[in-house]
Amino acid sequence: MQCVDILVYIVIEQVLAKQNYTDYIDGKPLTMDDAVGAHVDAWSEGGKTTVDNLVVTSSYHNSKMGSLNVEAYKELIKKDS
């Protein structure tokens, strides 16, 4: 694992712990095996990979979210359930 990958892993683990090991999107239990950092302020728009700019979700939700804002996707999921 490269140094940058290790740092990203550590940041994701810290955020997941702050979320009580639950998925930010649906509140279900989440482990590091399926955890993905989702930027609040999009990385593609200059958002940083920091504890303050990440929430953690499952790889499923991250792939379904596409370019949607995290909060917009979360609201969409609530409407569909």
N, C-alpha and C positions, 0 to 999 in steps of 0.2 A: 504494500500500500504506500502511495506517495504521501509526503508530508501534508500537502493541501487536502488530500482525501481524508487523512487522519483528523485534521482540524475540522473539516466539515462534519465528519462523523461525531466528533465531540460536541460540536454546537448542536447538532440534531438531537443527540442524547440529552443534552442539558434542557432543551426546549421540551422534549417529550416528557422529561421528569417534571417540569413546571406544569405540564398539562395532565399530570397524574397518570401517565401512560395510557392516555385515551386519544383517539383520533379527533382532531380539531373540527372536522366536518360533521361527523355523525355521532361522536361521543362514545363509540365502541372501544373496547380494549385494543391496544396497539403495542406491538413489540418492535424492537429495533430491526428485526428481520424483514419487516414490511414497511418500515417508517421512511418517509420521504419529506424533506424540508420543502415547504411551499413559501415563497417570498410574499410578504404583505405588499411591499412596494416591489414590483416586478424587477427581476434581475436584468431583463432585456431593456429596462428603462433606467438602469443605473442603481437599482436597489442592491444593497449590500447583503452578504451572507453573514448576518450577525444574529445574536440571540433576540435582539429587539425587533428584527425585521423578518423573523421566521415563525411559522406555525408548522406543526407536524401533522401529516395526514398519511393515509395508506397509499401505496403505489397505484391502487385502483382509482381512487379519487383524483390523485395527481394526474393520471393519464386522461381521465374524463374531463378534467377542468380545462384542459387546453390553455388558451390565452385569457380565460376569464379571470377576473380578480377573485381572490380567495373568498371574500365576503359575498360577492355576487353568486359564486358557485354554491356556497353554503345556503344561501336563501333559495336558490333554485332547487336544491336537494330537499329542503323543508317543504316547499310547495308540492313536490312530487310524492312526498310520503304521506 
